Amino acid sequence: GVQDVMFLYEENRCSMTYMYEYPEYLKIKLPKKTARRYPAYELYLYGEGSYAEENKNLLLTGIPVLFLPGNAGSYKQVRSLGSIALRKAEDVDFKYHFNFFSVNFNEELVALYGGSLQRQTKFVHECIKVILKLYKDQEFAPSSVAIVGHSMGGLVARALLTLKNFKPELINLLITQATPHIAPVMPLDKYLTDFYTAVNNHWILKAQDLRNLTTLSVAGGFRDYQVRSGLAFLPRLSQHDSALSVVSSAVPRAWASTDHLSIVWCKELILATIRAFFDLIDENTRQITEDPKKRMSVLNHHFVRHPAKMFEENPEAFTNLTGAFMWITVKGSKWTYSVYNDSDGKYFAFPLESHRKSYSHVYCENSMLDTSSWIYGCMNSNSSMCLEAADLSWRAELLPTTKVVMLKLLDYPSLSHIVIQVPPAVGNKYTLGCEFFKEDSRTVQLPVTHLFSFGLSSSKILLNSTGLIYNVQLQHFNQIYQAFKIYIDSHCQSPKERKPSVYRLHIPWSYEDSITVAKVPSLAEISAKLHIAQPHDDSSLPQLIIYSSPDCQYEVILKTSLIQVLGQIVRFHAGAFPVYIVSNILLTYGGQLSTLISTGQCSDFSLELVRTAKPYKVEPFISIVVFLQGFNWFREIWESLSLPEVDAAVLSSQDAWFPLVSLILFLFGTGIAYWSGLFFSTSLRLFSSLWLTLIRPTELQKDKLITPRRLCGMIPLALVSWTTCGAFAVLIIYLQYLFKDSGHSKETSQNSSTHTVKAQSSVDSIPEATQSPSNNKTLAEAVNSLKMHITILNLFTWIVLLNLPSLIYWLKNLRYNVRLDPDPCRSTAVILVCILEILMNSSTSEVKSSKLLKIAAKVPLPLSVAMLAFGRMHLYRVPHFVTFSLLLHVLCCFV
């Protein structure tokens, strides 16, 4: 599954963007108050060559666009947009041009630490005010700014509208690139999840107030393994008529999946964006149009359905077919025509009256990919020619090798003829084709194979093609855990050269189509999997549309792909892996405490993991709760107890829950827990052996758990966590524990060797033999303690890893502020420092006699259940469950 997500995706089909002059980033001076409040952030203006020189005095006359980088992103990522926009402006002699600004967020890790998201949002608000002031005295001064946000920058842009003093009219267009709108990829702290909740709730509740803001979200597709495309789709309940979400593989003239970084420089995608920007300009105001309908029609034109024509806001409804062209009437139902060096123009007219009774649709294609009109519907004609016609070229759709039109005859009752225009072609070679057909004759249904067929069975269909198009409907393909390989084997009757076939996987409920171009004859392989599950109120079927060659035979073979099914599990649920791993370790920890009660010995981690960590101990309870939450009475009781919603129920409502997915994740967690335990014990033994050879060991010593010296170590660490960064204190105590555990391991090894020597000499020395039982007991206690320490260290490692992002953020911003504010783990760190300072000096002998041991041994099971119930989508809760369990262990040392 990991291999499928990380490596088994389509090749990078994006071209790199280049600039022709050296890029320059002019730092914009901010008001002193703003610069003092946000010392780590900056605002820049992008420029190249002479354009950059002209703008150094900041007398700007263009249209402002603000670029917001994402997680660890650089302000210099604006280069591709700025450079291509500059070239486009040169093409129109700078009649219109754009000024691209970019914010430097100091490359903060905001996808993992949410404490600075609100700060970034407020800084962007200040930047917008500064930008608009730069145009204050210009003739065509803008009143709003367009924003392009990459990754988390798109979420920050959406969060602007949640600010109390923000005016929504300051933004009229927002384009986000690979932005996780629905939920964070890794919900590592409460500030991050709260920020998401506030933004999404505002956009849903205030949807009517946001109608003047047009939003486009572009996802990267399956190449982007950092942010899956399903997260990049805007919430469904928000603006239906002013928001658009597409996957880059479906964007016309791009048709390419992008990874998380290449989406900002993918030439094909950037060209579509810049073309859209220039088409959005209002000639009167020389700024982006204030008409929301025009903005949406432009975005649909460039990002959804491109008719292979230049955008026109109000295209002419009718036109006169003029010119000294020859008129040719075609009465057959099927027609193809090859053009090569034709000196005379022609009109081919297809009378519809004779076809309406026999056929339901007409399909035409043209391999000349220019932007001129080529197909018309005749409204008024005489016996020899068409006098007035409707331009049907706007109904066309651009594909990689051809442009196509599909018309339902019943929708055009007033048309008498379909007319194909073939202009004089000198040096050009292209083909045209038209055919009339019944929809039923070209539509076939192919049931997909079952999930548990594991690719051993297949579903096949044979298309004896005599036409130009086939529609294969994929039945029962509607869930995100389904994944298939589709093989299309084409065979042709004659070996002549043909145009490539185009295979399009069309998902009707979201713009996530993928297009494959294949030579004919050939064997093509297509991956079929979903970013978004089918909505409950949608009954449409995914389609495999084959734009075929007329004399070729196509065999479609569909198989379930087990690797891609596992890949979908990883893609949708990789963020929950730490929860399942820690849950397994916690169950093992409870099992070790139980064996300490029953046998007086602490069992080995790997053996106890196999015995104790069973999915049937935790999963049934969660499934029962999710089932009962479907009833109102239970939901009311649940809410009255102020309990949070079970994460599995939320995932089910988002159609992101798979059958048996929790079992698979739990088993995966068991495997990772097993190997991590083995790694820790092996590493400690190796390190201790090295230490044993370098340093002379001391005998095992019994000491008090709390001494003045340890208090002196505990208090400063607690102060460090409270005054600087909690994660930093956690890391220090972790390293101290690791060092101490190595000492335990060293002492155990040394005492083991000493005991062996003494046992050998006991034959000749009775006094030595009498000491053997006490040595045995001491050694057993040391081994038991070491096993327990390894498990605690294993648990604690995951706490350190989950808190690591806030530590990295703090270290990066240390020059601006010594104290991390807000700190997601400050209070937890203080408690952990106290707990671990005691635990690292404890042994199992102190725990055995405790009255609380039975409770401490039973608590990990309900904590594991609670962790899986409430921690899948809230990883920051995991350390709290572990801390509570360790706190009981500390109490066992005293009570």
N, C-alpha and C positions, 0 to 999 in steps of 0.2 A: 504493500500500500504506500509506504513512504517512497519507494522507488518510482511508483507511478506518478506521485505528486511532484517529486523533485526532478525527475529526469525524463519520464516517458510522455513528453508533450511535443507538439509540433515544432518544427524548426523556426527560428526567428526570421520572419519575412519582412521585417521593418528595415527601411533604409535609414542611414544616419543623416542627420541634418548638418550642413556645413555653413559657415559664414564666410564672406568674401573679404571682410575687413576685420581688424583686431577688435574683439569685444571690450567694451569699457563699462564699468559700473560706477556711476556718479552718486556719491553719498549725499542724501538730502538732509539738510540741517533741520533738526526737530526743535520745537519749543523747549526751553530749558527745563520747564516743569516735567514735560514728557520724557526728556532724556534722563532726568534725575530719577524719575519713577521706574523707568525701564532701561537700566544701564546696559543690559546684555543684548538689547534689540536695536536694529537699525533699519533704515529705509533707503533703497537705492533706485536709480533710474538707469535703464539699460540703453546703451548706444553703441554705434560702430562708426569708425572713420570720421568723415566730415559731419555726419548727422550727430555724432557724440560731441564734436567741437561746437556745433551750433547751439546745442542744448546746455552748455556749461553755465550760461547765464540764466537758465531756467525760465526763458520766455517761451513757454510751450503753447502750441496751437493745435495739438492733435486730440485724440480721444483717449482718455486714461483707462488703462487696464492694470489691475493689481494682481501679481502672482504671489501665492502663499505656499511655501514649501511644506512638506510633511514631516513625518518622524525622521529625525536625523538628517533632514534635507537641507540643501544649500540654496541660498538666494540666487546663485549663478545658474540654477536650472531653468531660469527664465530665458536663457540664451536662444533656444530653438524657436520659441514663440516670437521673441523680439526680432531675430534675424530674418525669419521667413516673412513676418509682417512688414519689415523694412523693404525687402525685395518686392513684395506685392505693391507697396506704396510707390516704389520707383516705376513699376509698370503703368501706374495710372498718373504718373508725373506729379505725385504728392498732392493730387486733388483732395484725397483723404489720407490720413495716416494715423497710426496709433502710438501712444507713448506707454511703454511697458515699464511699470514699477515692480519692485520685488522687495519682500521683507526678509530680513535676516533674523531668524529665531535662534541663532547660536547653535543650530543643529541639535536641538533638545529632543530627548527620547519621549515625546508626548504620547506615543502609542502604548508605552509601558508605564509611564508615570503621568497621572492626570492632574497633578497639583498645579501645573503651570498653564493648563488650557484656558482657564478664565483670564489669566494675565495676558496671554497671547491675544485673546479675543478683544480685550479692552485696548491693547496696543494697536491692533488693526483698525479699530474705530478711530483712534487718534490719527493714524496714517491716512485714512480716507479724508478726514478734515483738512489735513496738511496738503494732500494732493489737490483737492478742489480749490484751495486758496491760491495755488500756483496759477490757476486759470482765471482768476477773479476779474481781471481787466481785459480779457480777450473778447473778440467779437462774438464768437460762438462758444461761450463758456459752458462747460458741462455742469449738470446739476447732479449727476450720479456717476458711479464708477462700476465698470465690469470687473468681475473677479474670476480668476482661474486658480483653483486650489488643488494641489496634488496631495493625495493620501490624507493625513490628518488636517492638512491645510484647508481642505474642503469642508471638514466638520467645523473648524474654527470660523469659516465664513458663514456657515448656517447659524452658528451660535451668536453671531452679531445681532440677529433679530430678537434674541432673548434679553439683550441689555435694555434696561429701563429707559435710558435717555437716547437710544438709537432710533433714528428716523428711517423707516423701511425704504423711503424713496431715494436714499443714498446709494442703493444697489438696484440695478434693473436687470442684470444678467449674471448668473453664476454658473460656471462650468467646473465640475469636479472630475478629477482623474484618479481612478483607483481609490476612492475614498470609502472606508467602511462606515456606511451611514446607519445601518441597523443596530449594530452592537460592536464593542471593541473586540479585536482579534484575541487579545490576552487580557482579561479583566483583572489586573493585578492589584488595583487599589480602588477604594470606595469613591475617590474623587473622579476617577475615570468613568465608572458606571453611573454615578449621579449626574455627571456632565451629559452623558448620552441620554439619560432619562429626561433631563430638563429640555434638551434640544428637540428630541423627537416628540415629546408631549406638546411643546410649543407649536411645532409645525403641524401637528394634527389638530389641536384645538383652535389654532389661529389661521387655519387654511384659507378662510375667506379674506383675511387681511393681507395675505401673501400673493394674491392673484396677479399683482403688477410685477412680481418678481418671476422671471423665467429661469428655470433650473434645468441643467443638463448634467447627468451623471454618466461617465464613461468608465466601464469596467475593463479589466485587462484580459479576461478569459482564463483558460486553463494554464497558460504560461505563468500567470501571476499566482505563485504559491504562498505569497505573504498575505494577500487579502483576496479571499475567494470572491468571485463575482456576485454571488447571492447577497453578500453584505453590502455591496456597492449600489444595490437598487434602492431608490428612495422609498420610504414607507408608503405602502399602498393607499393608506387612507388620506394622505396629504394631497396637495393640488393635482387633480386629475387632468386639468386642461392647461396647466402651466409648468408641468414637470415632465421630464423625459429621462428614462434610464435605458442605456444600450450597452452591449458588450462590443469591444473593438473588432471582434471577428465578424460582426454583422454590419459594421460601418462601411457604406459604399466607398469604393476606390481605395480602401485600406484592406478589408477582409483579412486581417491578421491579428492573432492574439499577441499581447505584449506582456512582458514581465513588469514587475512593480516599478522599476526605474526607467525602462525603455519607453514607457507610456509618455514620458515628458519630452523625449527626443525622437520618437517614431515619426519619420518624415511624412508618411502617408496620413497619419492621424493628425499631425500638426497642420498639414495642408488643408485638411477638411475643416479644422477649427478656424484657421485664418480666412479661408474662403467664406465661412459662415459670418465671421466678424465683419468683413467688407460688405456682404449682402445685407447686414443688419443696419447699415448706415442710412439715416434719413437725410435726403438731399437738402432739405430746408434748414434743418438745425445743424447738419454736419456732425451729428453725434449718433449714438445708437438709438434706434427708433423707440419711441414710448408706447408703441402699439403692441400689446402682448400677443395678439393673433399673428401679426407679421413675424414676431420673434419665433413663435412656435412653428410657423410654416417654413421659415428659413432653416431651423434646426432639423425639422423632419426631412427637408430637401437634402441636406448634407449628411445626416446621420442615420436616417431610416430608409427612405426610398428615393433614390436619385434617378430622375427620368432621362439622364444623359442630355440635359439642356441647361443653359444658364438660368439662374433663378430669376423669375419675374413675379412681382407681387400680384399683378392683375393681367395675366396673359390674354391675348385676344381670343374671343370665343369662336369667331368665324374668320375665314380667310378665303381669298380668291386664288384659285390655282391658275397662275398665269405662266407665260413663257412658251416658246415654240417647242413644246415637248410632244412626243408621239404618244397617242392614247392607245392602249392595248387592253382589250377585255379578256379576262381569265374566267372561264366558266367552271373549271374543275375544282374539286375540294382540296387539292393539294398542289402546291406550286413552289419551285425553287428556281433561283436565278443567280448566276455568277457574273460579276461585273469585273471587266479588266480592259482598261484603255478604251472605254466607250466614249465616243465623241458626241453622241446625241443623247439628250435627256429623254426619259420615258416616264409615263404614268401607267401603272398597271391597276386596272379597276376590277374589283370582284363584286358582281351583283349579289345582293343579300337575299333577294326575294326567293330565289331558287334554293337557298340553303337553310332558310329559317325553319322549314318543316322537318328537315332531316338532321340538323345539327343544333347543338346548344351553345357552342363556343367557337371563337376563332382565335388562333394563336399565330403571331408573326414574330420573326427575329431578323436582326440586321447586324452583321459583323463589322460594319463601319462605325467606329466609336467616336464620331464627331458630335457636335452639339446642335446640329441643324435638324429641323423638322423633317420627318420622312414618312409618316403614316397619317392618313386623314379619313374622316367619315363624311361621305358626300350627303349634303342636305338637299341640294337642288341640282338637277342635271337635265341635259337634253339627250338626244340619242347618241351623240358622239363624245361628249365631254361633261365634266362636272363643273358647274358654275360657282357653287358656294360649298365650302366644306368646313368641318370642325377639326381642329388640330388634335389628333389623338396621340401625338408624340408625348404629351404630358402624362399619358397613362402608362408610358413605357417604364421599364426598370432596367437599370444598368447592372450587368454582370461582368466578371473579369474578361470574357472574350466576346461578348455580344450584348446587345440591348434587345429586350423582349417586351411584347405586349400581349396580354390575355384579356379578351373581351367576352362578356356574356351577352349574347345577341338580344335577349329579352330586355336588357337594360338600355338598348339603343333602338327603340321601335321606329324612330323618325329617319334613320339612316337608310339610304338606298344602295350605297356602294361603300366598300372599303377601298381606299386608293393608296397605293405604294408609290412614292416618288423616288426615281433613280436619276440623280443629276449626272451631267457629263463627268466622266472620271478619267483623268489623264494620269497614268502611272499608278493608279490605285487598284487594288484587287480585293474584292470582298464579296460576300454572298448574302442573299436574302432568301427567306422562305416563309410561306404562310400555309396554314391548313385549317380546315373546318372539321370539328369532331364533336361527338357526344361526350359529355363529361364522364358518364359511366364507363365508356370504353377505354378511357385513359386513367381511370382511378382504380387501383387495386389495394386490397388490405392485407397486411402482413402482421400476424400476431407475434409479439416478441416472446422470446424464450423465458422460462421461469428463472427466478433468481438462483434457485438451488440446482439448476441443471449444470452449473459449473463449467459451461462451455462444451459439455460432452454431446449435447444435442443441438440442433440448429433448425432454423426456420428459413425456408427457401421459396423463391418465386422466380419464374422465367418470363421475361418480357420479349416477345417476338416483335420487335419494333418495326413499325411501318410509318411511324409518325415522328414528330419533333420534340414531344414532351410526354412524360409519364409522371404520375403522382402516386407514390407508394405511401399509404397511411399506416403508421406504426401503432397497432392496437395495444392497449394496456401499458403504454410507456408514459408514465406520469409522475414517478417518484424519484427523488434524488439518489436513492440507494441503488437504482437500476443503472447498469452500464453495459454497453454492448460493443462488439466489433461488427461492422457491416462491410462485407466484401462485395464489390460489384465487378463481375467478370464480363467483359464485352468481347464479342466475336463478330467479325464482319465478313460479308460474302466475298468482297473483292479487296485486293491489297492496295487500293488507291489511297492517296493522301486525303485525310479528312480533318475538319476542324476539331479541336479538343471537346470532349464532353464536359459538362458542368454538373456536379452533384451538390445539391443544396439541402442541408438538414434544417428544416424550418420548424421552429417552436412557436405556435400561434399565440401563446399567452405572455410571452416576453420577447424582447428584441435580443435574442442570443443565437441567431442563426450562424451556421458555419458553412463555408463554401469550399469545395474541393474541385480542382481542375485536373483532368486526367486525359492522357492520350488515348486514342482509340485505334486498334484494340489494346486492352491492357487489363490488369487486375488491380483495382484500387481498394484501399482500406480506409474506412472512416470510423472514428470513435464517436459513439453516441451516448452522451450523458448530459444531465441537466444541471443548470445553476439554480433554477427556481422550480419548485414542485408545482404541479397543476393546481390552481385555485379550486375550491370546492364548488363554486358557481360556474365553472367553465367545463364544457363537455367536448371541446375541440380535440383533434388528434394531431400529434406531431407528424410531419410529412417529410419524406425523402423525395425531393423533386429531381427528376433526371431530365436534363436538357440533352436529348439524344441525337444520334445520327440515324437517318431513316432506314438504312439498309443493314443495321447491326442488331445483334441479339444481346440482351443484357440479362444476366442471372444475378439476383440479389440474395446473398446468404447472410443471415443474422445469427450471432452467437453471443451468449452471456460471457462477459470478460471478468473472471474472478479477480484478476489483478486490479482492474479499474474499479470494481465494486469496493475492494479494500482501500483503493485510492480515494474513493468518495467518503469512506468512513474517516480516513485520516484528514481529508480536506475539510470536512464539516465538524470534526470532533477532536482534532489534535490538541486544541486548547484545554481540553478536559483531561488529558493524559496525567498531569501531575496529581490530580485529585484521586484517580484510581491507583496510582503508584503509592501515594501516602496512605490511602485507605488500606491497602494490602500490608504495608509495614506496620500500621497501627494495630491491625488484627493480629499480626505476628507478635507484636509487643505485648498485647493482652494475653496471648497464648503462653508466652514465656513467663509472665507473672503467675498464670494459673499452674504451670508445671512447678514453679517455685513453691506454691502452696501444697500441691499433691505429693511431690517427690523430694522437695528440698533442694532440687538442682535446677539450674536454668538451662533449658534445652538450646540446641544449636539453632541459629537463625534460619538457615535453609530448610532444616527438617521441620521446624515449627511453622514456617510459611506454607509448606506443602500440607501440613495437618490442619492448620487453622484458617488460612485465607480461602474461604469458599464463597462463591458468588451467591449461593442459595441462602446464605446468612444475612445478606444485605438487600439484594434486589427485590425479593417478594414484597417486603414492606413498602418500598418506594412505589412499586407497581400498584399496590392496593390503594395507597394514598392518591395517586394520580387518577385511578379509576373512580374513587369516591368523590374527588373534586369535581366530577361531572354532575354531581347532585347539588342542588342549591342549599339544602339543609346542612350538608357537610361543609360546604364552602363558607356558610355563615358562621358555623362553629369555629372553623379554621381562622377566619378573619377576626372573630371575637377574641381569640387567643393571641392576636397580633403576630402570628407566624408568617414569615415570608412565603411567597409562592414557590412551590417545588419546581426546580429548574427543568426537570423532565417534562412537566406540564407546559411550560413556556415553549420549550423546543418543539413539542407536539403541535402546539398552536401555530408555530411558524413552519410546520411541515418539514422540520429538520431532524425528526427522530426516526431511526431505522428499526426494523424488527431485529431483535437480538443484538443491537449495537452495544448495549450496556454490558452484555455478557462478553462480547469480543474485547471491549475496552478493559474490562476487569481482568480477563486472562492476559491481555497485553501488560497491564499493570503488575500482575503477578510475575511475569517474566522479567520485567525491568527491576522489580523489587528484589528478585532472586539474585540477579547478576550484580546489582549494586551492593547487596549484602556480601556476596562473594568477593567483590572488588575491595570493599572496606577491610574485611578480615585479612585478605591476602596482602593488601598494601601495608596494613599495620604490622603484620608478621615480618615482611621484608624490611620495613623501616626499623623495626625493633631489633632484628638480627644485625643490621648494619650498626645500630647504636650499641649493641652488646659488644661488638668487636672494638669499638672506639672508646667507649666509656665504661669504667668499672662500675657495675651495678651495686645498689645497696639492697639490704634485706627489706622485705615487705614490712611496712610500718603502719600501725593502727593509730589514727589521729582523730581528733574531734572534727565534726562536720563544720562547725562555725568557730573560727578563731579570729582574734583581732587582726591578724595578717590578712586573712581572707576578706574580712570586712573592709579592710583598706583597699583591697583590689575590687571589691564589689561596688562600693560607693562611687569611686571615680568613673567606673564604666557606666553606672546609672546616670551620673551627671553628664557624661559624654553623649549618651543617647537622648537626654532631655534638652541639652543645649546645642548640639550640633546635628547629628543624623542618627536615627535609631538603627538603621541598617548597618552603619559603621560599627556601632557597639556590638551588634549581633555577630558581625564578622570577627571582631576581636575575640569575643568569648568563644566562638566556634573554633578558631585557631588554637586558643588556649586549651579547649577541651580535646582537640585533636592531638596536641602535644602531650596532654595528660594521659590520654588513652594509649599513646605510644609507650609512655612510661609504664602503664599497667601491663601492656603486652610484653615489654622488656623484662619486668620483674617476674612475670609468670614464666617466661622462657628460662630466666636465670634460676628460679626456684625449682623448675622442672629438672634442669640439669643437675642441680645440687642434690635433689632428692634421689636421682638415679645413682649418683656416686655413693650416697649414704646407704642406699638399699643394697648395693653390691658388697659393701664392707660389713654388713650386719651379721654375716656368718661368723666372723671372728670377734665381733664386738656387741655384746648384749646391751650395754647402755645405749649404743647408737640405735639399735633396733627398737628399743622402747620409745625412742623419739620419733620413730617413723609414723605412727598414727597421727600425731599432732602435725607433722609436716604434710602428711596426706590431706588432712583437713584444711590446712592453710592453703595448700595448692588448689584444692577443689573450690574453695571460696574465691580465690583469685581468678580461676577460670570462669566461674559463674559470673563474677562481677564484670569480667572482660566481655563476655557474651552480651550481657545487658547493656554495657556501655556502647558496644558496636551498634546495637539496634537503636539506641537513643541518638547516637551520632548519625546514623542513617536517616532517621526522622528529621533531625536538626539540619542536615544538609539541604533538604528540600525547602525548609523555612528560609535558609540563607539564599538559595537560588530564586525563590519567589520575591524576596526583598532586594535582590541585586539591582534591578533597574533604578530604584530610588537612590541607591548608593552611587551608581554611575552618574546619575543626574547631579547629585550633591557635589561629587568630586569635580565635575565639569564646570560647575558654577561657583566653586569655592572662592574664586577671586572676587565675586560680587557679594556673596553673603556666606558667613560661616555657618549659619543655622538654616537647615532645610525647612521651609515653611510653604505649604503645610507638609507635615511628615506623616505618611500613612502608617508607620509602624513604631511611633515614638513610645506610646504607652505599653505596647506589646513587648518592645525591646527591654524596657525597664524590668518587667516581670521576668522575661527570659534570662536576663543577666543574673538576677537573684536565684532563679531556679537552677541554672546550669552551674553556677559557682558552687552550689551545694551538691548537685548530682555528680559532678566530676570527681568529688572526693568521697562519694558514698560507695558502699559495697552491699552485696545481697544479704549479708549476715544481719544488717540493720533492718532490712525490709521484711525478712522472713517472719519475725515475731510481731509485726505490726497488726493492729486491729483493723486497719483500713485496707489491708492488702486484698481482701476478697472483693471489696468495692472497686479498688483500683484495677483489678484484673477483669472485672465485668464491664467497666465503663468504656473501654476502647470499642466494643461492638456497637453500642448505640451511637458513639461518636463517629464511627465509620459510616453508619447509615445516614446520620445527619450530614456528614461531609459530602456524600454522594447526592443527597437530596438538595442541599443548598449551596454546594460549592462548585458545581460544574460551570456555571456562568458567573461565578463570583469567587475567583481564585484567592482573593485576599482573605476569605473566611477560613481557609485551610490552616494557617498558623494558629488561629484562635482555638480550634479543636485540639491541635497537638499540644498547645500550651496548657490547656485545661487538664489533659491526661498526664502531662509531666508534673503539673502542680500537685496532683494526687500522689504521684510517686514521691515527691519531696515530703509531703505530709506523712507518708508511710515511714520515712526515716526518723520521725520524731514521735509518732503516736503509736 
